[in-house]
Amino acid sequence: MLRPVHALVLSCLALTPIAGAALGAQASSEKSDDAAKKAADDAAKKAALAEAISVCDRGASVPLDPEAKAPPVQYGALFPQDFDLTKLKTLADKCQAAMLGAPQEKRLTLEWLRVQVALNQPGLAFLLPQIKLIAEGGSPEANYLLYEVYSVHRRDGADAGPLPVSRDMALEALQKAGAAGHLTALETLLRQYIDGPLLRRDAHKVVETAQRVIDAPAQGQSPGEWDSQFRAAMPLLIARTTLENDGFAAEEQHKAFQAVAADTKAGTGGPEASVLAYIKALRLGRGTQQDAAKARQLLEARVANDQYAIPMLADMLAKGEGGPADGKRAIAMLRAASKNVAGAGPMLAGLLLDGKFVGRQPREAIRLLNAPWDLDASIRLAKLLPDYDGFQIDHPDQLVERLSDAAEAGEPGAALALARLQLSDDQRFKNEDVARAMLKPLADAGDRDALWLYASTQYANLDSTSYRPSRRDDGLSDDQLKVLIDEGEAKKQQQAYLLHANLLRKGVVYPQDDQRATTMLINAANLGSVEAMVLLGDAYDDGLGVDKNPRAAACLARGGAARLAQGQEQARQRLHLRQFRPSDDAARRHHRSHRPLQ
């Protein structure tokens, strides 16, 4: 008989297989649960990834991408209509998840990058190598993104310091995207060729680019309404551009006139842009027989209901085209329209500067030219500001940037206007080194105005009474200055006499000689130089190279008044003071009570 203890052991041994089977069943159940949970997790991850890919494709599908899985989303369409950028951030997160979860789907990387560029968040610079690499592979979208990064960050970059996308790189990338038929790139090129300033305005380039829009390949699956509307607008844009600008052949103009005529009811109805193009063609005789009287009649019939007809009618009224001149009515019409019609303000400014119909109002003209972002208005504004030192304008830094862009693009008049502004005494703009850098290529190309400005700045502090003039290392030698002055004086150029006088007065290049300097100022003043008149008046007041003669100074002021019609406010004020200065005491009394002319 077994002892109890042995029975207990045997009992335990007998029960062991039964307990092991139970434990095995429990472990198997746990494994089954883990597998089910893992399968569920995997399915959820797959579903989440599929959803992220679908959202990214539908929200950011790249035009012209042969691997696209959804209709194309043009770059501008990335931005929500309500400007709620949280939606764009959500899209960026989805695209990032899709890109990381499906690295084999190469399209997702570019979709994520374009959303990141649109968001313009800090750290964008670190993404540029990826964008450049894709662009080098021939992607039109990546090339457009390079331009977009430059366009945004040249003003207000999210990261500190300049981004490594230069102007030349950006414009080259934009052209590549446009050449591939990227519609947003082509739209950007059109705007630049029409308005500038990054590219020189060019009507023929507008026509060429509009035709490329028409011929551009399909942007992807179901291109969309914007695509078709944009393309459909191009034939009339080509026609209007051909009629509104010089340099097109008569056959091209005739075809264009037929197109806008078909789009209007003889200039009385239809789309406003086509009607005005039709009327302008009649006015100028482009594509049809010239009939300024009919053009003016049609404009008169439209102005009550079409404010955009006002600038053309006002221009015809001021010039007396198609009927009698009526400058005062033109000015009144433009004043009423200047707040709503972009072209009205600059045109009104021109009439106020001309002073033909009302008293000359340069300060009002500056205000009008300061308002629009029209490039021609910016160039005219820059020409005026040096004569009105201290006149406050909106965003002077943006004026300099716009003119700098236009100058680099080769826009006529931009570089010279900006250089004059930067050579003025206005500390908001003063930058002689930059001005000289812009003037040199113009001077080398034969621009005489630029050459005289460049020569006049060869010696720093030439017009200073406190500092000795110092010669700049670069530029014209003293011998070259002498040759230039001799040639100019032989041609009776006022700039030559003025520069000669300043150099003689300071004793640089030539021996110091006040008498000869004053003689040179007389020559320049006789040729109409207001600056020479001012300096000559100073000479008569101070007895520099001539006997003191307050009467002669006053006579100079009266004789120079007519010259001031073209405007130099600082000269006007100085001459106005001098005109009534029979003695130093009288001058001081007058100066205390004098208020600048407006």
Summary of the structure (lengths in Angstrom):
residues: 598
radius of gyration: 36.6
end to end distance: 135.0
largest distance: 155.4
contacts: 1876
relative contact order: 0.04
helix: 68%
strand: 1%
